[in-house]
Amino acid sequence: MDTDNSGSISLREINKLLMGDVFRSFTIEFDHPDTGIKWGFDSENCVAVTDVEQHSPAEDVTNLIRGLRVLRLNETAIPQHDPHAMELLYQKLISIFQEKTEFEFLEPLFYIN
């Protein structure tokens, strides 16, 4: 597991062991950009779901969980590991105003509670 022989196991090494380099994504569509999703950054500086507001459209989506990274909003790719990605996400959400909204999320291979 300790691939860099540092004497300790990093979160990246654990992720690589459990998940490998497999990449899967899934999309969720909403009728409006006001979805009820609360955004923040995860431990690797990627925009991710931090919470879902009660009684919002997002609350009805069972596979929308905390920690999911957003990869794309409509046709706009959201940069990963970028501290300015949140600004881009919000600018895009404001610009689409009343349009349908489609998010692409990175699908985790394991859910650990």
Backbone atoms as SQL, in Angstrom:
CREATE TABLE atoms (id INTEGER PRIMARY KEY, chain TEXT, resi INTEGER, resn TEXT, atom TEXT, x REAL, y REAL, z REAL);
INSERT INTO atoms VALUES
  (1, 'A', 1, 'MET', 'N', 0.805, -1.197, 0.000),
  (2, 'A', 1, 'MET', 'CA', 0.000, 0.000, 0.000),
  (3, 'A', 1, 'MET', 'C', 0.847, 1.259, 0.000),
  (4, 'A', 2, 'ASP', 'N', 1.909, 1.259, 0.764),
  (5, 'A', 2, 'ASP', 'CA', 2.778, 2.432, 0.863),
  (6, 'A', 2, 'ASP', 'C', 3.658, 2.494, -0.390),
  (7, 'A', 3, 'THR', 'N', 3.078, 2.971, -1.487),
  (8, 'A', 3, 'THR', 'CA', 3.768, 2.897, -2.780),
  (9, 'A', 3, 'THR', 'C', 4.978, 3.816, -2.892),
  (10, 'A', 4, 'ASP', 'N', 5.000, 4.897, -2.121),
  (11, 'A', 4, 'ASP', 'CA', 6.152, 5.800, -2.208),
  (12, 'A', 4, 'ASP', 'C', 7.168, 5.569, -1.090),
  (13, 'A', 5, 'ASN', 'N', 6.989, 4.513, -0.297),
  (14, 'A', 5, 'ASN', 'CA', 7.891, 4.157, 0.797),
  (15, 'A', 5, 'ASN', 'C', 8.149, 5.305, 1.773),
  (16, 'A', 6, 'SER', 'N', 7.093, 6.069, 2.053),
  (17, 'A', 6, 'SER', 'CA', 7.242, 7.213, 2.953),
  (18, 'A', 6, 'SER', 'C', 7.133, 6.815, 4.424),
  (19, 'A', 7, 'GLY', 'N', 6.698, 5.595, 4.680),
  (20, 'A', 7, 'GLY', 'CA', 6.523, 5.163, 6.056),
  (21, 'A', 7, 'GLY', 'C', 5.108, 5.362, 6.567),
  (22, 'A', 8, 'SER', 'N', 4.280, 6.007, 5.764),
  (23, 'A', 8, 'SER', 'CA', 2.863, 6.162, 6.127),
  (24, 'A', 8, 'SER', 'C', 2.020, 6.012, 4.859),
  (25, 'A', 9, 'ILE', 'N', 0.745, 5.771, 5.050),
  (26, 'A', 9, 'ILE', 'CA', -0.150, 5.565, 3.914),
  (27, 'A', 9, 'ILE', 'C', -1.011, 6.805, 3.747),
  (28, 'A', 10, 'SER', 'N', -0.942, 7.421, 2.570),
  (29, 'A', 10, 'SER', 'CA', -1.703, 8.634, 2.304),
  (30, 'A', 10, 'SER', 'C', -3.110, 8.284, 1.832),
  (31, 'A', 11, 'LEU', 'N', -3.980, 9.288, 1.864),
  (32, 'A', 11, 'LEU', 'CA', -5.340, 9.098, 1.372),
  (33, 'A', 11, 'LEU', 'C', -5.324, 8.714, -0.107),
  (34, 'A', 12, 'ARG', 'N', -4.429, 9.290, -0.871),
  (35, 'A', 12, 'ARG', 'CA', -4.318, 8.948, -2.297),
  (36, 'A', 12, 'ARG', 'C', -3.954, 7.471, -2.483),
  (37, 'A', 13, 'GLU', 'N', -3.050, 6.957, -1.659),
  (38, 'A', 13, 'GLU', 'CA', -2.667, 5.544, -1.762),
  (39, 'A', 13, 'GLU', 'C', -3.836, 4.619, -1.412),
  (40, 'A', 14, 'ILE', 'N', -4.619, 5.007, -0.413),
  (41, 'A', 14, 'ILE', 'CA', -5.796, 4.213, -0.071),
  (42, 'A', 14, 'ILE', 'C', -6.809, 4.255, -1.208),
  (43, 'A', 15, 'ASN', 'N', -7.050, 5.442, -1.754),
  (44, 'A', 15, 'ASN', 'CA', -7.981, 5.569, -2.885),
  (45, 'A', 15, 'ASN', 'C', -7.529, 4.731, -4.065),
  (46, 'A', 16, 'LYS', 'N', -6.251, 4.776, -4.363),
  (47, 'A', 16, 'LYS', 'CA', -5.736, 4.017, -5.508),
  (48, 'A', 16, 'LYS', 'C', -5.892, 2.514, -5.279),
  (49, 'A', 17, 'LEU', 'N', -5.643, 2.064, -4.045),
  (50, 'A', 17, 'LEU', 'CA', -5.784, 0.651, -3.728),
  (51, 'A', 17, 'LEU', 'C', -7.241, 0.201, -3.851),
  (52, 'A', 18, 'LEU', 'N', -8.168, 0.984, -3.288),
  (53, 'A', 18, 'LEU', 'CA', -9.570, 0.600, -3.302),
  (54, 'A', 18, 'LEU', 'C', -10.239, 0.819, -4.652),
  (55, 'A', 19, 'MET', 'N', -9.903, 1.910, -5.317),
  (56, 'A', 19, 'MET', 'CA', -10.628, 2.294, -6.519),
  (57, 'A', 19, 'MET', 'C', -9.860, 2.066, -7.810),
  (58, 'A', 20, 'GLY', 'N', -8.553, 1.965, -7.740),
  (59, 'A', 20, 'GLY', 'CA', -7.786, 1.832, -8.964),
  (60, 'A', 20, 'GLY', 'C', -7.885, 3.097, -9.790),
  (61, 'A', 21, 'ASP', 'N', -7.719, 2.963, -11.077),
  (62, 'A', 21, 'ASP', 'CA', -7.823, 4.108, -11.965),
  (63, 'A', 21, 'ASP', 'C', -9.098, 4.051, -12.789),
  (64, 'A', 22, 'VAL', 'N', -10.112, 3.354, -12.275),
  (65, 'A', 22, 'VAL', 'CA', -11.394, 3.246, -12.959),
  (66, 'A', 22, 'VAL', 'C', -12.143, 4.563, -12.804),
  (67, 'A', 23, 'PHE', 'N', -12.782, 4.999, -13.869),
  (68, 'A', 23, 'PHE', 'CA', -13.488, 6.265, -13.873),
  (69, 'A', 23, 'PHE', 'C', -14.901, 6.028, -14.399),
  (70, 'A', 24, 'ARG', 'N', -15.881, 6.319, -13.588),
  (71, 'A', 24, 'ARG', 'CA', -17.285, 6.230, -14.012),
  (72, 'A', 24, 'ARG', 'C', -17.983, 7.521, -13.620),
  (73, 'A', 25, 'SER', 'N', -18.965, 7.884, -14.398),
  (74, 'A', 25, 'SER', 'CA', -19.744, 9.063, -14.063),
  (75, 'A', 25, 'SER', 'C', -21.222, 8.778, -14.311),
  (76, 'A', 26, 'PHE', 'N', -22.064, 9.623, -13.760),
  (77, 'A', 26, 'PHE', 'CA', -23.497, 9.543, -14.006),
  (78, 'A', 26, 'PHE', 'C', -24.054, 10.960, -14.026),
  (79, 'A', 27, 'THR', 'N', -25.212, 11.124, -14.656),
  (80, 'A', 27, 'THR', 'CA', -25.811, 12.445, -14.777),
  (81, 'A', 27, 'THR', 'C', -27.134, 12.499, -14.027),
  (82, 'A', 28, 'ILE', 'N', -27.447, 13.697, -13.569),
  (83, 'A', 28, 'ILE', 'CA', -28.719, 13.985, -12.933),
  (84, 'A', 28, 'ILE', 'C', -29.264, 15.260, -13.572),
  (85, 'A', 29, 'GLU', 'N', -30.514, 15.206, -14.001),
  (86, 'A', 29, 'GLU', 'CA', -31.147, 16.366, -14.637),
  (87, 'A', 29, 'GLU', 'C', -32.168, 17.000, -13.710),
  (88, 'A', 30, 'PHE', 'N', -32.235, 18.327, -13.781),
  (89, 'A', 30, 'PHE', 'CA', -33.222, 19.105, -13.043),
  (90, 'A', 30, 'PHE', 'C', -33.895, 20.065, -14.019),
  (91, 'A', 31, 'ASP', 'N', -35.120, 20.469, -13.707),
  (92, 'A', 31, 'ASP', 'CA', -35.854, 21.404, -14.570),
  (93, 'A', 31, 'ASP', 'C', -35.382, 22.837, -14.419),
  (94, 'A', 32, 'HIS', 'N', -34.624, 23.111, -13.354),
  (95, 'A', 32, 'HIS', 'CA', -34.266, 24.486, -13.015),
  (96, 'A', 32, 'HIS', 'C', -32.918, 24.463, -12.298),
  (97, 'A', 33, 'PRO', 'N', -32.107, 25.519, -12.425),
  (98, 'A', 33, 'PRO', 'CA', -30.804, 25.536, -11.743),
  (99, 'A', 33, 'PRO', 'C', -30.888, 25.630, -10.219),
  (100, 'A', 34, 'ASP', 'N', -32.027, 26.036, -9.676),
  (101, 'A', 34, 'ASP', 'CA', -32.182, 26.109, -8.223),
  (102, 'A', 34, 'ASP', 'C', -32.538, 24.719, -7.713),
  (103, 'A', 35, 'THR', 'N', -31.503, 23.896, -7.506),
  (104, 'A', 35, 'THR', 'CA', -31.688, 22.479, -7.219),
  (105, 'A', 35, 'THR', 'C', -31.739, 22.153, -5.733),
  (106, 'A', 36, 'GLY', 'N', -31.164, 23.009, -4.905),
  (107, 'A', 36, 'GLY', 'CA', -31.074, 22.725, -3.480),
  (108, 'A', 36, 'GLY', 'C', -29.774, 22.043, -3.090),
  (109, 'A', 37, 'ILE', 'N', -28.847, 21.951, -4.032),
  (110, 'A', 37, 'ILE', 'CA', -27.542, 21.357, -3.733),
  (111, 'A', 37, 'ILE', 'C', -26.646, 22.434, -3.125),
  (112, 'A', 38, 'LYS', 'N', -25.993, 22.091, -2.024),
  (113, 'A', 38, 'LYS', 'CA', -25.003, 22.989, -1.425),
  (114, 'A', 38, 'LYS', 'C', -23.631, 22.491, -1.850),
  (115, 'A', 39, 'TRP', 'N', -22.794, 23.414, -2.308),
  (116, 'A', 39, 'TRP', 'CA', -21.486, 23.062, -2.862),
  (117, 'A', 39, 'TRP', 'C', -20.370, 23.478, -1.929),
  (118, 'A', 40, 'GLY', 'N', -19.264, 22.768, -2.037),
  (119, 'A', 40, 'GLY', 'CA', -18.048, 23.094, -1.302),
  (120, 'A', 40, 'GLY', 'C', -16.880, 22.379, -1.946),
  (121, 'A', 41, 'PHE', 'N', -15.737, 22.399, -1.286),
  (122, 'A', 41, 'PHE', 'CA', -14.558, 21.704, -1.796),
  (123, 'A', 41, 'PHE', 'C', -14.310, 20.449, -0.970),
  (124, 'A', 42, 'ASP', 'N', -13.864, 19.396, -1.638),
  (125, 'A', 42, 'ASP', 'CA', -13.485, 18.186, -0.914),
  (126, 'A', 42, 'ASP', 'C', -12.014, 18.276, -0.526),
  (127, 'A', 43, 'SER', 'N', -11.454, 17.202, -0.009),
  (128, 'A', 43, 'SER', 'CA', -10.073, 17.209, 0.490),
  (129, 'A', 43, 'SER', 'C', -9.037, 17.400, -0.609),
  (130, 'A', 44, 'GLU', 'N', -9.429, 17.203, -1.868),
  (131, 'A', 44, 'GLU', 'CA', -8.491, 17.377, -2.981),
  (132, 'A', 44, 'GLU', 'C', -8.786, 18.627, -3.803),
  (133, 'A', 45, 'ASN', 'N', -9.512, 19.571, -3.196),
  (134, 'A', 45, 'ASN', 'CA', -9.800, 20.853, -3.823),
  (135, 'A', 45, 'ASN', 'C', -10.645, 20.712, -5.088),
  (136, 'A', 46, 'CYS', 'N', -11.601, 19.793, -5.067),
  (137, 'A', 46, 'CYS', 'CA', -12.545, 19.612, -6.167),
  (138, 'A', 46, 'CYS', 'C', -13.935, 19.991, -5.669),
  (139, 'A', 47, 'VAL', 'N', -14.740, 20.600, -6.542),
  (140, 'A', 47, 'VAL', 'CA', -16.087, 20.997, -6.163),
  (141, 'A', 47, 'VAL', 'C', -16.931, 19.747, -5.956),
  (142, 'A', 48, 'ALA', 'N', -17.592, 19.683, -4.799),
  (143, 'A', 48, 'ALA', 'CA', -18.366, 18.502, -4.442),
  (144, 'A', 48, 'ALA', 'C', -19.627, 18.906, -3.682),
  (145, 'A', 49, 'VAL', 'N', -20.573, 18.001, -3.627),
  (146, 'A', 49, 'VAL', 'CA', -21.804, 18.200, -2.867),
  (147, 'A', 49, 'VAL', 'C', -21.460, 18.157, -1.382),
  (148, 'A', 50, 'THR', 'N', -21.827, 19.211, -0.648),
  (149, 'A', 50, 'THR', 'CA', -21.600, 19.207, 0.793),
  (150, 'A', 50, 'THR', 'C', -22.882, 18.935, 1.564),
  (151, 'A', 51, 'ASP', 'N', -24.025, 19.232, 0.951),
  (152, 'A', 51, 'ASP', 'CA', -25.301, 18.983, 1.612),
  (153, 'A', 51, 'ASP', 'C', -26.424, 19.190, 0.594),
  (154, 'A', 52, 'VAL', 'N', -27.621, 18.785, 0.988),
  (155, 'A', 52, 'VAL', 'CA', -28.811, 18.958, 0.157),
  (156, 'A', 52, 'VAL', 'C', -29.885, 19.580, 1.040),
  (157, 'A', 53, 'GLU', 'N', -30.499, 20.660, 0.558),
  (158, 'A', 53, 'GLU', 'CA', -31.538, 21.336, 1.326),
  (159, 'A', 53, 'GLU', 'C', -32.792, 20.474, 1.424),
  (160, 'A', 54, 'GLN', 'N', -33.449, 20.550, 2.566),
  (161, 'A', 54, 'GLN', 'CA', -34.705, 19.826, 2.747),
  (162, 'A', 54, 'GLN', 'C', -35.783, 20.415, 1.841),
  (163, 'A', 55, 'HIS', 'N', -36.656, 19.552, 1.360),
  (164, 'A', 55, 'HIS', 'CA', -37.790, 19.932, 0.516),
  (165, 'A', 55, 'HIS', 'C', -37.344, 20.572, -0.797),
  (166, 'A', 56, 'SER', 'N', -36.182, 20.208, -1.284),
  (167, 'A', 56, 'SER', 'CA', -35.682, 20.722, -2.557),
  (168, 'A', 56, 'SER', 'C', -35.756, 19.614, -3.608),
  (169, 'A', 57, 'PRO', 'N', -35.636, 19.971, -4.895),
  (170, 'A', 57, 'PRO', 'CA', -35.624, 18.938, -5.936),
  (171, 'A', 57, 'PRO', 'C', -34.499, 17.918, -5.741),
  (172, 'A', 58, 'ALA', 'N', -33.372, 18.354, -5.227),
  (173, 'A', 58, 'ALA', 'CA', -32.231, 17.451, -5.031),
  (174, 'A', 58, 'ALA', 'C', -32.502, 16.413, -3.951),
  (175, 'A', 59, 'GLU', 'N', -33.366, 16.732, -2.991),
  (176, 'A', 59, 'GLU', 'CA', -33.649, 15.799, -1.912),
  (177, 'A', 59, 'GLU', 'C', -34.342, 14.533, -2.434),
  (178, 'A', 60, 'ASP', 'N', -35.022, 14.631, -3.558),
  (179, 'A', 60, 'ASP', 'CA', -35.730, 13.489, -4.125),
  (180, 'A', 60, 'ASP', 'C', -34.819, 12.545, -4.914),
  (181, 'A', 61, 'VAL', 'N', -33.569, 12.920, -5.117),
  (182, 'A', 61, 'VAL', 'CA', -32.628, 12.100, -5.888),
  (183, 'A', 61, 'VAL', 'C', -31.837, 11.233, -4.912),
  (184, 'A', 62, 'THR', 'N', -32.106, 9.937, -4.923),
  (185, 'A', 62, 'THR', 'CA', -31.523, 9.049, -3.908),
  (186, 'A', 62, 'THR', 'C', -30.015, 8.869, -4.055),
  (187, 'A', 63, 'ASN', 'N', -29.469, 8.937, -5.263),
  (188, 'A', 63, 'ASN', 'CA', -28.030, 8.722, -5.428),
  (189, 'A', 63, 'ASN', 'C', -27.224, 10.013, -5.365),
  (190, 'A', 64, 'LEU', 'N', -27.839, 11.102, -4.935),
  (191, 'A', 64, 'LEU', 'CA', -27.137, 12.366, -4.749),
  (192, 'A', 64, 'LEU', 'C', -26.714, 12.437, -3.284),
  (193, 'A', 65, 'ILE', 'N', -25.448, 12.142, -3.022),
  (194, 'A', 65, 'ILE', 'CA', -24.950, 12.059, -1.654),
  (195, 'A', 65, 'ILE', 'C', -23.828, 13.065, -1.428),
  (196, 'A', 66, 'ARG', 'N', -23.547, 13.323, -0.182),
  (197, 'A', 66, 'ARG', 'CA', -22.434, 14.221, 0.169),
  (198, 'A', 66, 'ARG', 'C', -21.127, 13.654, -0.363),
  (199, 'A', 67, 'GLY', 'N', -20.282, 14.545, -0.851),
  (200, 'A', 67, 'GLY', 'CA', -18.958, 14.145, -1.311),
  (201, 'A', 67, 'GLY', 'C', -18.864, 13.872, -2.798),
  (202, 'A', 68, 'LEU', 'N', -19.993, 13.830, -3.510),
  (203, 'A', 68, 'LEU', 'CA', -19.916, 13.599, -4.959),
  (204, 'A', 68, 'LEU', 'C', -19.265, 14.789, -5.642),
  (205, 'A', 69, 'ARG', 'N', -18.290, 14.510, -6.474),
  (206, 'A', 69, 'ARG', 'CA', -17.628, 15.570, -7.242),
  (207, 'A', 69, 'ARG', 'C', -18.406, 15.858, -8.515),
  (208, 'A', 70, 'VAL', 'N', -18.560, 17.137, -8.804),
  (209, 'A', 70, 'VAL', 'CA', -19.206, 17.525, -10.048),
  (210, 'A', 70, 'VAL', 'C', -18.133, 17.629, -11.137),
  (211, 'A', 71, 'LEU', 'N', -18.401, 17.020, -12.279),
  (212, 'A', 71, 'LEU', 'CA', -17.469, 17.034, -13.402),
  (213, 'A', 71, 'LEU', 'C', -17.902, 18.009, -14.490),
  (214, 'A', 72, 'ARG', 'N', -19.227, 18.155, -14.626),
  (215, 'A', 72, 'ARG', 'CA', -19.745, 18.964, -15.728),
  (216, 'A', 72, 'ARG', 'C', -21.099, 19.535, -15.327),
  (217, 'A', 73, 'LEU', 'N', -21.368, 20.755, -15.772),
  (218, 'A', 73, 'LEU', 'CA', -22.665, 21.396, -15.634),
  (219, 'A', 73, 'LEU', 'C', -23.115, 21.770, -17.033),
  (220, 'A', 74, 'ASN', 'N', -24.180, 21.138, -17.494),
  (221, 'A', 74, 'ASN', 'CA', -24.609, 21.227, -18.887),
  (222, 'A', 74, 'ASN', 'C', -23.415, 20.911, -19.789),
  (223, 'A', 75, 'GLU', 'N', -22.976, 21.812, -20.594),
  (224, 'A', 75, 'GLU', 'CA', -21.842, 21.524, -21.491),
  (225, 'A', 75, 'GLU', 'C', -20.519, 22.076, -20.969),
  (226, 'A', 76, 'THR', 'N', -20.518, 22.604, -19.766),
  (227, 'A', 76, 'THR', 'CA', -19.318, 23.218, -19.198),
  (228, 'A', 76, 'THR', 'C', -18.606, 22.250, -18.264),
  (229, 'A', 77, 'ALA', 'N', -17.358, 21.949, -18.568),
  (230, 'A', 77, 'ALA', 'CA', -16.541, 21.097, -17.699),
  (231, 'A', 77, 'ALA', 'C', -16.117, 21.908, -16.479),
  (232, 'A', 78, 'ILE', 'N', -16.247, 21.316, -15.321),
  (233, 'A', 78, 'ILE', 'CA', -15.821, 21.960, -14.076),
  (234, 'A', 78, 'ILE', 'C', -14.423, 21.450, -13.755),
  (235, 'A', 79, 'PRO', 'N', -13.430, 22.350, -13.709),
  (236, 'A', 79, 'PRO', 'CA', -12.051, 21.914, -13.473),
  (237, 'A', 79, 'PRO', 'C', -11.889, 21.215, -12.115),
  (238, 'A', 80, 'GLN', 'N', -11.058, 20.209, -12.099),
  (239, 'A', 80, 'GLN', 'CA', -10.761, 19.474, -10.870),
  (240, 'A', 80, 'GLN', 'C', -9.484, 20.040, -10.249),
  (241, 'A', 81, 'HIS', 'N', -9.391, 19.988, -8.930),
  (242, 'A', 81, 'HIS', 'CA', -8.205, 20.449, -8.183),
  (243, 'A', 81, 'HIS', 'C', -7.899, 21.918, -8.460),
  (244, 'A', 82, 'ASP', 'N', -8.942, 22.732, -8.612),
  (245, 'A', 82, 'ASP', 'CA', -8.785, 24.139, -8.963),
  (246, 'A', 82, 'ASP', 'C', -9.575, 24.998, -7.974),
  (247, 'A', 83, 'PRO', 'N', -8.915, 25.877, -7.233),
  (248, 'A', 83, 'PRO', 'CA', -9.619, 26.698, -6.253),
  (249, 'A', 83, 'PRO', 'C', -10.596, 27.702, -6.877),
  (250, 'A', 84, 'HIS', 'N', -10.532, 27.917, -8.186),
  (251, 'A', 84, 'HIS', 'CA', -11.434, 28.851, -8.867),
  (252, 'A', 84, 'HIS', 'C', -12.624, 28.143, -9.503),
  (253, 'A', 85, 'ALA', 'N', -12.699, 26.839, -9.366),
  (254, 'A', 85, 'ALA', 'CA', -13.765, 26.062, -10.004),
  (255, 'A', 85, 'ALA', 'C', -15.136, 26.420, -9.440),
  (256, 'A', 86, 'MET', 'N', -15.208, 26.760, -8.160),
  (257, 'A', 86, 'MET', 'CA', -16.490, 27.122, -7.554),
  (258, 'A', 86, 'MET', 'C', -17.060, 28.379, -8.209),
  (259, 'A', 87, 'GLU', 'N', -16.190, 29.346, -8.489),
  (260, 'A', 87, 'GLU', 'CA', -16.632, 30.573, -9.156),
  (261, 'A', 87, 'GLU', 'C', -17.236, 30.244, -10.520),
  (262, 'A', 88, 'LEU', 'N', -16.581, 29.372, -11.272),
  (263, 'A', 88, 'LEU', 'CA', -17.081, 28.976, -12.584),
  (264, 'A', 88, 'LEU', 'C', -18.445, 28.302, -12.461),
  (265, 'A', 89, 'LEU', 'N', -18.595, 27.415, -11.496),
  (266, 'A', 89, 'LEU', 'CA', -19.865, 26.721, -11.292),
  (267, 'A', 89, 'LEU', 'C', -20.980, 27.721, -11.013),
  (268, 'A', 90, 'TYR', 'N', -20.754, 28.651, -10.089),
  (269, 'A', 90, 'TYR', 'CA', -21.786, 29.625, -9.749),
  (270, 'A', 90, 'TYR', 'C', -22.079, 30.571, -10.906),
  (271, 'A', 91, 'GLN', 'N', -21.070, 31.000, -11.649),
  (272, 'A', 91, 'GLN', 'CA', -21.302, 31.859, -12.814),
  (273, 'A', 91, 'GLN', 'C', -22.176, 31.155, -13.843),
  (274, 'A', 92, 'LYS', 'N', -21.895, 29.876, -14.058),
  (275, 'A', 92, 'LYS', 'CA', -22.680, 29.105, -15.015),
  (276, 'A', 92, 'LYS', 'C', -24.114, 28.937, -14.518),
  (277, 'A', 93, 'LEU', 'N', -24.302, 28.630, -13.232),
  (278, 'A', 93, 'LEU', 'CA', -25.647, 28.481, -12.681),
  (279, 'A', 93, 'LEU', 'C', -26.451, 29.779, -12.811),
  (280, 'A', 94, 'ILE', 'N', -25.818, 30.902, -12.570),
  (281, 'A', 94, 'ILE', 'CA', -26.507, 32.191, -12.692),
  (282, 'A', 94, 'ILE', 'C', -26.843, 32.474, -14.152),
  (283, 'A', 95, 'SER', 'N', -25.966, 32.121, -15.063),
  (284, 'A', 95, 'SER', 'CA', -26.185, 32.442, -16.483),
  (285, 'A', 95, 'SER', 'C', -27.299, 31.616, -17.122),
  (286, 'A', 96, 'ILE', 'N', -27.565, 30.422, -16.607),
  (287, 'A', 96, 'ILE', 'CA', -28.604, 29.599, -17.232),
  (288, 'A', 96, 'ILE', 'C', -29.993, 29.903, -16.674),
  (289, 'A', 97, 'PHE', 'N', -30.097, 30.567, -15.569),
  (290, 'A', 97, 'PHE', 'CA', -31.274, 31.113, -14.928),
  (291, 'A', 97, 'PHE', 'C', -32.501, 30.193, -14.936),
  (292, 'A', 98, 'GLN', 'N', -33.233, 30.053, -16.036),
  (293, 'A', 98, 'GLN', 'CA', -34.473, 29.279, -16.054),
  (294, 'A', 98, 'GLN', 'C', -34.377, 28.002, -16.885),
  (295, 'A', 99, 'GLU', 'N', -33.205, 27.624, -17.319),
  (296, 'A', 99, 'GLU', 'CA', -33.055, 26.469, -18.205),
  (297, 'A', 99, 'GLU', 'C', -32.984, 25.159, -17.427),
  (298, 'A', 100, 'LYS', 'N', -33.169, 24.069, -18.162),
  (299, 'A', 100, 'LYS', 'CA', -32.924, 22.759, -17.579),
  (300, 'A', 100, 'LYS', 'C', -31.447, 22.652, -17.232),
  (301, 'A', 101, 'THR', 'N', -31.153, 21.886, -16.206),
  (302, 'A', 101, 'THR', 'CA', -29.792, 21.769, -15.707),
  (303, 'A', 101, 'THR', 'C', -29.413, 20.304, -15.619),
  (304, 'A', 102, 'GLU', 'N', -28.250, 19.978, -16.171),
  (305, 'A', 102, 'GLU', 'CA', -27.748, 18.605, -16.100),
  (306, 'A', 102, 'GLU', 'C', -26.365, 18.619, -15.470),
  (307, 'A', 103, 'PHE', 'N', -26.219, 17.847, -14.397),
  (308, 'A', 103, 'PHE', 'CA', -24.935, 17.704, -13.733),
  (309, 'A', 103, 'PHE', 'C', -24.374, 16.331, -14.044),
  (310, 'A', 104, 'GLU', 'N', -23.075, 16.272, -14.288),
  (311, 'A', 104, 'GLU', 'CA', -22.373, 14.993, -14.383),
  (312, 'A', 104, 'GLU', 'C', -21.497, 14.883, -13.147),
  (313, 'A', 105, 'PHE', 'N', -21.621, 13.752, -12.449),
  (314, 'A', 105, 'PHE', 'CA', -20.879, 13.521, -11.217),
  (315, 'A', 105, 'PHE', 'C', -19.942, 12.338, -11.383),
  (316, 'A', 106, 'LEU', 'N', -18.845, 12.374, -10.655),
  (317, 'A', 106, 'LEU', 'CA', -17.940, 11.243, -10.569),
  (318, 'A', 106, 'LEU', 'C', -18.580, 10.209, -9.663),
  (319, 'A', 107, 'GLU', 'N', -18.765, 9.012, -10.159),
  (320, 'A', 107, 'GLU', 'CA', -19.421, 7.970, -9.382),
  (321, 'A', 107, 'GLU', 'C', -18.406, 7.225, -8.530),
  (322, 'A', 108, 'PRO', 'N', -18.600, 7.187, -7.218),
  (323, 'A', 108, 'PRO', 'CA', -17.699, 6.413, -6.378),
  (324, 'A', 108, 'PRO', 'C', -17.933, 4.919, -6.578),
  (325, 'A', 109, 'LEU', 'N', -16.872, 4.143, -6.496),
  (326, 'A', 109, 'LEU', 'CA', -17.009, 2.696, -6.618),
  (327, 'A', 109, 'LEU', 'C', -17.449, 2.089, -5.302),
  (328, 'A', 110, 'PHE', 'N', -17.106, 2.746, -4.193),
  (329, 'A', 110, 'PHE', 'CA', -17.454, 2.242, -2.864),
  (330, 'A', 110, 'PHE', 'C', -18.127, 3.339, -2.083),
  (331, 'A', 111, 'TYR', 'N', -19.131, 2.981, -1.312),
  (332, 'A', 111, 'TYR', 'CA', -19.759, 3.880, -0.364),
  (333, 'A', 111, 'TYR', 'C', -19.418, 3.353, 1.021),
  (334, 'A', 112, 'ILE', 'N', -18.716, 4.142, 1.815),
  (335, 'A', 112, 'ILE', 'CA', -18.304, 3.689, 3.140),
  (336, 'A', 112, 'ILE', 'C', -18.933, 4.635, 4.167),
  (337, 'A', 113, 'ASN', 'N', -19.727, 4.071, 5.054),
  (338, 'A', 113, 'ASN', 'CA', -20.350, 4.841, 6.130),
  (339, 'A', 113, 'ASN', 'C', -19.678, 4.501, 7.442);
